[in-house]
Amino acid sequence: VYKVVGTVGYAAPEYVQTGRLTAKSDVWSFGVVLFELITGRRALERNLPRSEQKLLEWVKPYISDSKKFHLIIDPRLEGQYCIKSAQKLASLANKCLMKNPKSRPKMSEVVEMLGNIISGTSTQDEGISQSMSESDDVKEETRVEVEAESTKQGHNYLKKVLDIREIMSLRNRSIGKLDWRNWTPGLVRTW
């Protein structure tokens, strides 16, 4: 007998079924987070209509239709984003959310793919960046330091400060500045 603990909406299907966590379970959860970044919604939003409460079910019909894809992008972006980068980010999220854990990429591969999306976006989006006003919202850019250690080469192969604004011009006021390096694990109550 096992007890599944964790946040609803982020748990990988195999963890829910077996109670076993693996690195691929974390990849699944990261895929959910990527869709949260794209949509500006949480994994589970009980205050929405029933058909829109579960993020992964809600985005499904939109991600495969390029004409409807823009409908899932966070409306707080007010159209200031690169649609191709958002679609690439959604494609990466889908790779993380493969039902079969063996089909999901390693997290080091996810970081590399994310770095490629960011690199491509920073050169594509110069026009968008220039057209944006220098308001306080833009000045409060969310930066996340991404480091991944290459197991093949035994050294850091990707060390980059990424500007999420350059991915999709994300200006999520509710998040503020994120500093993932200072996050610490906490205890989970199981009663």
FENFENWO-V550037 format. One record per residue. N is the residue number from 1. RES is the residue in one small letter. PSI is psi in radians with two decimals (none if undefined). OMEGA is omega in degrees with one decimal (999 if undefined). D_CENTER is the distance of its C-alpha to the mean C-alpha in Angstrom with 1 decimal. Layout:
BEGIN
{{N/RES/PSI/OMEGA/D_CENTER} {N/RES/PSI/OMEGA/D_CENTER}}
END
This chain:
BEGIN
{{1/v/2.34/179.6/32.3} {2/y/2.76/179.1/28.8} {3/k/2.11/179.5/26.8} {4/v/2.20/175.9/23.1} {5/v/2.71/179.9/21.5} {6/g/-3.12/-178.4/18.0} {7/t/2.26/-180.0/15.9} {8/v/2.35/178.3/16.3} {9/g/-0.29/-177.8/13.4} {10/y/-0.27/-174.6/11.6} {11/a/2.31/177.5/14.6} {12/a/2.57/-177.5/15.0} {13/p/-0.67/-178.6/18.1} {14/e/-0.53/176.6/20.2} {15/y/-0.73/178.6/19.8} {16/v/-0.66/-178.0/20.9} {17/q/-0.72/-171.5/23.8} {18/t/-0.37/-175.8/25.0} {19/g/0.09/-179.6/23.8} {20/r/2.27/176.6/22.9} {21/l/2.43/175.6/19.8} {22/t/3.05/175.7/18.9} {23/a/-0.56/179.6/16.5} {24/k/-0.40/173.8/15.2} {25/s/-0.69/177.6/14.6} {26/d/-0.64/178.1/12.1} {27/v/-0.74/177.0/10.4} {28/w/-0.87/-178.1/10.4} {29/s/-0.66/178.5/8.9} {30/f/-0.62/175.3/5.9} {31/g/-0.70/176.9/5.7} {32/v/-0.76/-179.9/6.2} {33/v/-0.68/177.8/3.7} {34/l/-0.75/177.6/1.5} {35/f/-0.53/174.9/5.1} {36/e/-0.71/178.2/5.9} {37/l/-0.72/-178.6/5.1} {38/i/-0.79/-171.6/7.0} {39/t/-0.40/-174.2/9.6} {40/g/0.22/-179.9/10.1} {41/r/2.77/175.0/11.1} {42/r/2.89/-179.9/11.0} {43/a/-0.57/178.5/11.0} {44/l/2.09/-179.2/14.7} {45/e/1.68/-176.0/16.7} {46/r/-0.28/-178.8/20.4} {47/n/0.02/177.9/21.8} {48/l/2.90/174.2/20.8} {49/p/2.61/-174.7/23.1} {50/r/-0.68/-177.9/22.9} {51/s/-0.23/-178.3/21.5} {52/e/0.06/-174.3/18.4} {53/q/-0.71/-178.3/17.8} {54/k/1.98/-173.8/15.6} {55/l/-0.87/-175.2/12.3} {56/l/-0.61/176.9/12.2} {57/e/-0.64/-178.2/15.8} {58/w/-0.72/-176.3/15.6} {59/v/-0.39/-172.5/13.3} {60/k/-0.92/-177.3/15.3} {61/p/-0.33/-176.5/18.3} {62/y/-0.54/-172.1/16.5} {63/i/-0.41/-179.9/14.3} {64/s/-0.09/-178.5/17.5} {65/d/1.83/-175.2/19.6} {66/s/-0.43/179.3/19.2} {67/k/-0.41/-178.9/21.5} {68/k/-0.18/-173.9/19.6} {69/f/-0.71/-177.0/16.0} {70/h/-0.34/-178.2/16.4} {71/l/-0.35/-179.6/17.2} {72/i/-0.13/-177.5/13.7} {73/i/2.42/-177.9/12.5} {74/d/2.04/-178.7/12.7} {75/p/-0.33/178.2/16.5} {76/r/-0.21/176.8/16.5} {77/l/-0.28/176.7/15.7} {78/e/0.71/176.5/19.2} {79/g/0.02/-178.0/18.9} {80/q/1.30/179.5/18.1} {81/y/2.88/176.5/15.4} {82/c/1.97/-176.1/15.6} {83/i/-0.65/-179.4/15.3} {84/k/-0.70/178.0/15.4} {85/s/-0.69/177.7/12.4} {86/a/-0.69/178.2/10.4} {87/q/-0.68/176.9/12.0} {88/k/-0.68/177.4/11.4} {89/l/-0.71/177.4/7.6} {90/a/-0.66/177.5/8.4} {91/s/-0.73/176.6/10.8} {92/l/-0.74/177.7/8.8} {93/a/-0.75/179.3/6.8} {94/n/-0.64/176.9/10.5} {95/k/-0.66/178.5/11.8} {96/c/-0.43/-173.7/9.8} {97/l/0.39/176.5/11.2} {98/m/2.40/-178.2/14.8} {99/k/-0.74/179.7/17.4} {100/n/2.04/-178.2/19.4} {101/p/-0.58/-179.4/17.9} {102/k/-0.38/179.2/20.0} {103/s/-0.25/179.6/18.3} {104/r/2.57/177.0/14.8} {105/p/2.83/171.6/14.5} {106/k/2.73/-179.8/15.1} {107/m/-0.59/177.5/12.5} {108/s/-0.62/177.1/14.8} {109/e/-0.66/177.6/14.4} {110/v/-0.78/179.7/10.6} {111/v/-0.73/179.4/11.1} {112/e/-0.78/178.7/13.9} {113/m/-0.70/178.2/12.3} {114/l/-0.73/176.3/9.6} {115/g/-0.69/177.9/12.8} {116/n/-0.69/177.6/14.6} {117/i/-0.76/-179.2/12.3} {118/i/-0.78/-179.9/12.7} {119/s/-0.76/179.0/16.4} {120/g/-0.64/-177.7/17.0} {121/t/-0.68/-175.8/15.6} {122/s/-0.54/177.8/17.6} {123/t/-0.57/-179.2/20.8} {124/q/-0.61/-167.1/20.1} {125/d/0.33/-179.0/19.3} {126/e/-0.68/179.3/22.4} {127/g/-0.75/179.6/23.9} {128/i/-0.78/-178.2/21.2} {129/s/-0.69/-178.9/21.1} {130/q/-0.55/-176.9/24.9} {131/s/-0.24/-178.6/25.1} {132/m/2.51/179.0/23.1} {133/s/2.78/179.1/25.4} {134/e/0.87/179.9/25.5} {135/s/2.99/178.6/25.0} {136/d/-0.58/179.9/24.0} {137/d/-0.74/-178.4/20.5} {138/v/-0.62/-179.3/20.0} {139/k/-0.49/178.0/21.7} {140/e/1.12/-179.0/19.3} {141/e/2.45/179.0/16.5} {142/t/2.11/179.8/13.5} {143/r/2.43/179.5/13.7} {144/v/2.20/177.7/12.1} {145/e/2.18/-178.0/14.4} {146/v/2.13/175.9/13.1} {147/e/2.41/174.4/15.9} {148/a/2.40/-179.6/16.5} {149/e/2.23/179.6/20.0} {150/s/2.15/178.7/21.4} {151/t/-0.49/-179.9/23.4} {152/k/-0.78/-174.6/25.6} {153/q/-0.25/176.9/26.7} {154/g/0.35/176.7/26.4} {155/h/2.95/179.0/25.1} {156/n/2.17/178.8/22.0} {157/y/-0.19/177.1/20.9} {158/l/1.97/175.2/18.0} {159/k/1.91/-171.6/18.2} {160/k/2.41/170.7/16.6} {161/v/2.11/-177.9/15.8} {162/l/2.52/-179.9/13.1} {163/d/1.90/-175.7/13.4} {164/i/-0.40/175.2/10.4} {165/r/-0.57/178.7/13.3} {166/e/-0.37/175.0/14.1} {167/i/-0.93/-176.2/10.9} {168/m/0.35/-176.7/11.6} {169/s/0.71/-175.8/14.0} {170/l/2.17/176.6/11.8} {171/r/1.30/-176.1/14.5} {172/n/1.71/-175.1/13.3} {173/r/-0.48/-176.3/16.6} {174/s/-0.35/-178.4/15.9} {175/i/-0.74/-176.0/13.6} {176/g/-2.70/-179.0/16.0} {177/k/2.24/178.6/15.8} {178/l/2.36/173.3/13.5} {179/d/1.56/-174.0/15.3} {180/w/-0.32/-178.3/13.7} {181/r/-0.42/-176.9/17.0} {182/n/0.03/178.5/19.0} {183/w/2.44/177.5/17.2} {184/t/2.56/179.0/19.7} {185/p/2.62/178.9/19.8} {186/g/2.98/178.9/21.9} {187/l/2.55/178.0/24.2} {188/v/2.18/177.4/23.4} {189/r/2.39/-176.2/26.4} {190/t/0.25/179.6/27.4} {191/w/none/999/30.2}}
END
